[in-house]
Amino acid sequence: MAEKILIVGMINCDIPLFPVSSRLQEVEVTRVQPPKFSLGGDAANVAVSLARLGAKPLMVGRVGSDAHGDFALAELRRFGVDTSLVRVDAQEVTSTSFHLLQEGGAHNFLFYSTTLESLCAEDVPEEALKDASIVYFGSALTFPKMDEGGIARLFRRAHAYGAVTVMDAALSDAKISGEAAFRQLQGAFRETDIFFPSLVEMEYLTGQTHPHAIARCFQETGIGLLGIKLGGRGCYVTDFQREYRFPSYSGFQAVDTVGAGDSFLGGLIYSLQKGRDLEKNISFAGAVAGFNIEHIGATAGVPQASVVESFIHRNRLRPEIRDFRSDQ
């Protein structure tokens, strides 16, 4: 029986700088805490979140043959992620981000990458798909070859082996309009069981700002379960029969929100593989993200699954539930 979780997408070397004022460009010198390299990239963050929770994910992605790539691979392996399918290419430069972190968790990025142009569906071998129960792609709107049919081909192959497909998006320096991107991803949507991006990414794709109106745009795409991450306001989820508004957990102190959405998806996938119901899946995912934002680093605060299980046993998220077809 296939049990592996296959994670496909971006691997970064992150360099967080903290604390940085929102008035950074107005001052000549800003003192920060000692900078430390950390692992990043949405797919790598999901993989590490899963590994920290206790799963054994298999990672597919690309890094350059450079110091940042060596660091990223070493970190993935240190956390227990299988990197046997990560391609190291001497012609590439490892994706690198400088994170400018403000007090309270707000952030900006300085980013460079060449791997975005090269990752493709053919980087994922057939044997890896045969053994996977869940296949996650983390970066719709970011990798041109994947957006232009690669995601659809990958997920179609995954479905042929009975895997569940999960997709997120990463809106960075979009080169086409949201309307064009939405059309371009239609094939991917038809092969996606769970799509769970942020509100900003959904607003870009649809031009809508209200979760229900956004969901209406996806009603005929073929997606099974649609979610929208709403940051500190929780999340919206619909199967196009009913819709759910889950709050976020209170009591967590935000120090660094970088990676919050990725740790949420890692928690969701971990719980999903356990065969749980929607409310427990979202409760688990929300708690993982809550623990994570209390630490600097994209996955530094993700705890062991037992800690999360104990927390949600005492603190379960209860959603507002409505008929999706009712007037809003």
Summary of the structure (lengths in Angstrom):
residues: 328
radius of gyration: 18.7
end to end distance: 42.9
largest distance: 59.3
contacts: 1167
relative contact order: 0.14
helix: 38%
strand: 24%
